[in-house]
């Protein structure tokens, strides 16, 4: 089983659309793909969550959600407010390991990489460790924003992941604006250095509103060959480079 963990620098950075793009590219190459959302918050029983969006964008039905809490909070907080401890990480890892006959299993975290799943202060990093104990070697995709402040968020999150020997292996910009400004263009160039990871994906703003046919067709152009796509990230960065300011000499 090839295992890929998708985590982020925070909430709303594009993890779910990135997960769907990864799945779409793998499906297009004929792989058997499963997507797992270990913990979902902010969604009541019967309501569509992140996996429903993955299904809508890709048509994938091999989807697995293991715990759900209705309030839009960090999982440990949402569980505590219900008087519950939150999910057991060993149990989550064991259920993910049951999917070992797939070619690719994508696991999407909740919120940022340090968000806690339960009252034992365990989250995606501890889940990765538990999966390693079962023989898996997860690759880590870090999804980040690109606006002002993104450099700090990416550097801090990547440092935390490295503390658990979790790469990150790939950096993905989850929401590239249609009209990027100076900060976005400069951050695009600097993010790989701050995160210590290669830029392997650039998802456009609004990509998640596409229909499944258009999404499947375009997703490959958002990810590099390392993630199953065709994007030339270096060329994209060069195309969005901004000229240096002209020095004005006072007269």
C-alpha positions in Angstrom: 0.0 0.0 0.0 1.2 3.5 -0.9 0.0 5.8 1.9 -0.2 9.6 1.6 -1.0 11.9 4.5 -2.5 15.3 3.5 -2.1 17.9 6.3 -2.0 21.6 6.3 -0.8 24.8 7.9 -4.3 25.5 9.1 -8.0 25.3 8.3 -9.3 26.4 4.9 -6.0 26.1 3.1 -7.3 23.6 0.5 -6.6 20.2 2.0 -9.9 18.6 0.7 -9.5 19.8 -2.9 -5.8 18.7 -2.8 -6.9 15.3 -1.6 -9.5 15.1 -4.5 -6.8 16.2 -7.0 -4.4 13.5 -5.8 -7.2 10.9 -6.0 -8.3 12.1 -9.5 -4.8 11.8 -10.9 -4.3 8.3 -9.3 -7.7 7.2 -10.7 -6.8 8.4 -14.1 -3.7 6.2 -14.1 -5.8 3.2 -13.2 -4.9 2.9 -9.6 -7.2 1.5 -6.9 -7.7 4.5 -4.5 -9.2 4.9 -1.1 -9.6 8.2 0.8 -9.8 8.3 4.6 -11.0 11.2 6.8 -10.2 9.8 10.3 -12.0 12.6 12.1 -14.6 15.0 10.7 -16.0 18.0 12.6 -18.6 20.7 11.9 -21.0 18.2 10.3 -24.0 16.6 11.8 -25.0 12.9 11.2 -26.3 12.5 7.7 -24.9 15.8 6.4 -22.2 15.8 3.7 -18.7 16.2 4.9 -15.3 16.5 3.3 -15.5 13.0 1.8 -18.8 13.9 0.1 -16.9 16.7 -1.7 -14.1 14.3 -2.7 -16.9 12.0 -4.1 -18.5 14.9 -6.0 -15.2 16.0 -7.6 -13.8 12.5 -8.5 -16.7 10.0 -8.4 -14.7 7.9 -6.0 -16.8 5.8 -3.7 -14.1 4.1 -1.7 -14.3 6.6 1.2 -13.9 6.1 4.9 -14.8 8.3 7.8 -14.2 6.9 11.3 -15.3 9.7 13.8 -17.6 12.7 13.5 -18.5 15.6 15.8 -21.1 18.2 14.9 -19.5 21.4 16.2 -16.9 23.2 14.0 -14.1 22.9 16.4 -10.8 21.0 16.8 -11.7 17.3 17.1 -10.4 17.0 20.7 -12.4 20.0 21.7 -15.6 18.9 19.9 -15.3 15.5 21.5 -14.7 16.9 25.0 -17.8 19.0 24.7 -19.8 15.8 24.2 -18.1 14.2 27.2 -16.0 11.9 24.9 -12.3 11.3 24.8 -12.0 11.4 21.0 -10.9 8.5 18.8 -8.1 6.1 19.7 -5.2 6.5 17.4 -4.2 2.9 17.5 -7.7 2.0 16.4 -7.7 4.5 13.6 -4.3 3.2 12.4 -5.6 -0.4 12.4 -8.7 0.5 10.3 -6.5 2.3 7.8 -4.2 -0.7 7.6 -7.2 -2.8 6.6 -7.2 -0.9 3.3 -3.8 -2.4 2.3 -5.1 -4.0 -0.8 -5.5 -0.6 -2.5 -2.8 0.9 -4.6 -3.0 4.3 -2.9 -4.6 5.3 0.4 -4.9 9.1 1.0 -5.6 10.2 4.6 -6.8 13.8 5.0 -6.2 15.3 8.5 -8.3 17.9 10.3 -7.2 21.5 10.5 -3.5 22.1 10.9 -0.9 19.5 11.5 -0.8 20.0 15.3 -4.5 19.9 15.9 -5.4 17.2 18.4 -7.8 14.4 17.7 -8.3 13.2 21.3 -7.8 14.0 25.0 -4.3 12.4 24.9 -3.0 15.3 22.7 -2.7 12.9 19.7 -3.1 14.1 16.1 -1.9 13.4 12.6 1.7 13.0 13.7 0.9 10.3 16.2 -1.4 8.6 13.7 1.5 8.5 11.2 3.7 6.9 14.0 1.1 4.3 14.7 0.9 3.5 11.0 4.6 3.1 10.8 4.3 0.6 13.7 2.0 -1.4 11.4 4.6 -1.4 8.6 3.4 1.6 6.5 5.7 4.3 5.3 3.5 7.4 4.8 4.5 10.2 2.6 3.4 13.7 3.8 1.9 16.4 1.6 1.8 19.8 3.3 -0.9 22.1 2.0 -0.3 25.8 2.6 -1.8 29.2 1.8 0.3 31.7 -0.2 -0.9 35.1 1.2 1.1 37.3 3.5 1.9 35.2 6.6 2.2 31.9 4.7 6.0 31.8 5.1 5.8 31.6 8.9 2.9 29.1 8.9 4.7 26.8 6.4 8.0 27.0 8.3 6.5 26.4 11.7 4.3 23.5 10.5 7.2 21.8 8.5 9.5 22.1 11.6 6.9 20.4 13.7 6.5 17.6 11.1 10.2 17.1 10.9 10.2 16.6 14.7 8.3 13.5 14.0 10.4 12.5 11.0 7.5 13.3 8.7 9.2 15.2 5.9 7.2 16.9 4.6 7.8 15.3 1.3 5.8 17.7 -0.9 4.5 21.2 -0.6 1.2 22.2 -2.2 -0.3 25.7 -2.6 -3.9 25.0 -2.0 -5.5 28.2 -3.3 -3.6 30.2 -5.9 -5.4 33.5 -6.6 -6.6 34.5 -10.0 -4.8 37.8 -9.7 -1.8 37.3 -7.4 -0.1 40.3 -5.9 3.4 41.0 -4.8 3.2 38.9 -1.6 1.7 35.9 -3.3 4.3 35.9 -6.1 7.2 36.3 -3.7 5.9 33.7 -1.3 5.5 31.2 -4.2 9.2 31.5 -4.7 10.2 31.4 -1.0 7.8 28.8 0.4 9.9 25.7 -0.6 12.9 27.1 1.2 10.9 28.0 4.3 9.2 24.6 4.4 12.2 22.6 3.4 10.1 20.7 0.9 9.8 20.8 -2.9 6.8 22.6 -4.4 4.8 19.8 -6.0 1.3 21.4 -6.5 -0.4 24.7 -7.2 -4.2 24.5 -7.1 -6.1 27.5 -8.5 -8.7 29.4 -6.6 -12.1 28.0 -7.5 -10.9 24.6 -8.5 -13.2 23.0 -6.1 -16.3 24.3 -7.7 -15.7 22.5 -11.0 -17.8 19.6 -12.1 -16.3 16.1 -11.9 -15.4 15.9 -15.6 -13.6 19.3 -15.7 -12.0 18.6 -12.4 -10.6 15.2 -13.6 -9.3 16.9 -16.8 -7.6 19.8 -15.0 -6.3 18.2 -11.8 -3.2 16.8 -13.5 -2.1 20.3 -14.5 -2.1 21.3 -10.9 0.2 18.6 -9.6 3.8 17.7 -10.6 4.7 14.2 -11.9 5.8 13.3 -8.4 2.2 13.5 -7.3 0.8 12.0 -10.5 0.3 15.1 -12.6 2.0 17.1 -15.3 2.7 20.5 -13.7 6.1 22.1 -14.2 6.3 23.9 -10.9 9.6 25.6 -11.7 8.2 27.1 -14.9 5.1 28.2 -13.0 7.3 30.0 -10.4 9.4 31.6 -13.1 6.3 32.8 -14.9 5.1 34.6 -11.8 8.4 36.2 -10.8 8.2 39.9 -10.2 10.9 42.4 -11.2 13.1 43.9 -8.5 12.2 47.5 -7.6 14.0 50.3 -9.4 16.2 52.3 -7.2 15.2 55.9 -7.3 18.2 58.2 -6.8 17.1 61.5 -5.2 18.2 64.5 -7.2 
